[in-house]
């Protein structure tokens, strides 16, 4: 919506505000102004002149020598090359010293030997958009109306001493698609009174209902239809003031009747349409839905195929207009039109929108109807237009209005309490302050003893239907800048990450930094894939989809690894043999064969390693991924969550994992160690089936980790006293897990043991069948003094004795 500052000033006093200041105030009040543009592109010193005579240039066939009076008492000689220049015309004249757009300065000059004391200007030379001018003024010099006063500055005559505010309206603020609506908005922001236009009609003795009859056969799509009849109009050019206002709003003047309908539409926000009444048999108007197969040639001379959901204006038989969108060519107002039937109506916005979109025909009229017009302005806009047509086209308005209407529109009533307003806004507004705001908005209200406002919302503000809408009005008129700032508080701050979300984000970052690639697979898979890795699937049933895309995507996945295998195979088939992948996603479990309740959705983390960790170089062989690379990924995860000390690994043989290269992942909880997943190599048979090289996978549940993860960082003082190291090698049965040995060492050595590390495992014939040698390095240190050799020897002896007793270990010399 383009709003002329000068035009707007006719409805509300804007003194004290520049266009920029007004735009700032409106933007802060919730109506965004995209740009404030001056209509004057740099014109100074151009005035209205009268061409007293025109003669051919003595040395140029295409030039004329004109004598021009610009009201200074001095006759100017101006050489002009325009074809349409002629004696007796009033024209814009740039005198010596004038400046035109582009900083073009007018100087005294000679053209083919003849002196020229200025320049007669075209619209383009004045910086006007020629497309916005009437067609007869788009070429040659600009010819002004005969009533224009000689010597008047052209910026005043053309109304370009003006600024245009471009409103960027949200769909709910359709009330500002009119000058009066914008005036009400500024009145609310500034506290100034709105001046409404006055429509005075001198009726003829002929009654309108003797010439026109109106029926509405589609009352749901047209709740109110009104018409006036205007006789003996003279179609011609609109006065300059009307043309200037339409051009400022971005509309091209056409003729005085059509221009009035456009002017009133911009003024009231109520679209109107003028029919040539003599082309409507019997003055019969019926508003109905189109019949299948009907067509209509619209004003743009395009034949439109109508659909049964489209609302049309008919002459009782044939369509003569698309309701709310565009009129028909058969009843167009032309230069020969004598009698006018003027329409103003309330059409359903949804119907107009659907018609407009389907036909690709969007007009200023349809834009307003789509967003719903004010039902209380249907008749005032009709009267205003009839009054102007009578004035500008010398028409005679017949007595009365012909209309067909449903129930009269009533202002909606919305209640809101003062406590609720202050509670929502965090303010301490008084009753009087809120009353003042509603008064500025021209909202009627009743106030109860308990400070509850029952507001009668005017029909022009159809966007206000609930208490929160009224609170928004109070907020913006009180001023958003005046609402106190308060810190957000609560268990979860809006916009922040929950703990699980933060953990998942951190894991993704850590794993990506470690060189793994994240994949996002479907949550759907095939029934056969859900039978893989039953230990991870917790031996539950698969959840079938009601309408699957295909058999391969017919159930919800129970584990992440099968789809990582598909991704690895997909890459291998495309010569990408090495892959390091991870996924953080959901799996779905249910204990029911026939689902009656929602399945459990659980968060899981899974990773897959296959191929080479590093490729062969000239000085090094390729290094393949192994079990410890997969275990290292888990250690990265647990380190990020602060859970390293709570995690243990035990040898395990779950189905579809390699029976000798797999470990269960356990985490300490209040109830004891709990298995949260597995890490290991794929079973050779499954590797062969999937056509993969040695592949290592892992999958763990995240839900328990969300609870146990800590964000606090523990700092340890750097050691001030020396450590003492003891290394031992013990021979034990091969079934004894190395982790059991280290746990036993910790339990005996206690606080003096700083670390224990396995640095060698050896098996061989010398040790005997079923035996292995495990070498451990123990570091002893006291935090507050230096340990003596005797203390360490005694404690180390206890460690050896415990290992011999618990595991039948033999100390290897």
Secondary structure, 3 states (H helix, E strand, C coil): CEEEHHHHCCCECCCCCCHHHHHHHHHHCCCEEEEEEECCCCCEEEEEEEEEEEEEECCEEEEEEEEEECCCCCEEEEEECCCCCCCCCEEEEEEEEEEECCCEECCCEEECCEEECEEECECHHHCCCHHHCCHHHCCCECEECCCCCCCCEHHHHCCCCCEEEEEECCCCCHHHCCHHHHHHHHHHHHCCCECCCCCCCCEEEEEHHHCCEEEECCCCCEEEEEEEEEECCCCCCCCHHHHHHHHHCCCCCCCHHHHHHHHHHHHHCCCEEEEEHHHCHHHEEEEEECCCCCEEEECCCCEEECCCCCEEEECCCCEEEECCCEEEHHHCCCCCCCCEEEEEEEECHHHHHHHHHHHCCCCHHHHHHHCCCCHHHHHHHHHHHHHHHHHHCCCEEEECCEEEECCCCCCEEEEEEHHHHHHHHCCCCCHHHHHHHHHHCCCEEEECCCCEEEEEECCCCCCCCCHHHHHHHHHHHHCHHHCCCCCCCCCCCCCCCCHHHHHHHHHHHHHHHCCCEECCCCCEECHHHHHCCCCCCCCCECCECCCCCCHHHCEECCCCHHHHHHHHHHHHCCCCCCEEEEEEEEEEEECCCCCCCCCEEEEEEEEEEECEEECCECCECCEECCHHHHHHHHHHHHHHHCCHHHEEEEECCCCCEEEEEEEEEEEEECCEEEEEEEEEEECHHHHHHHCCCCEEEEEEECHHHHHHCCCCCCCCCCCCCCCEEEEEEEEEECCCCHHHHHHHHHHHHHHHEEEEEEEEEECCHHHCCCEEEEEEEEEECCCCCCCCHHHHHHHHHHHHHHHHHHHCCEECC
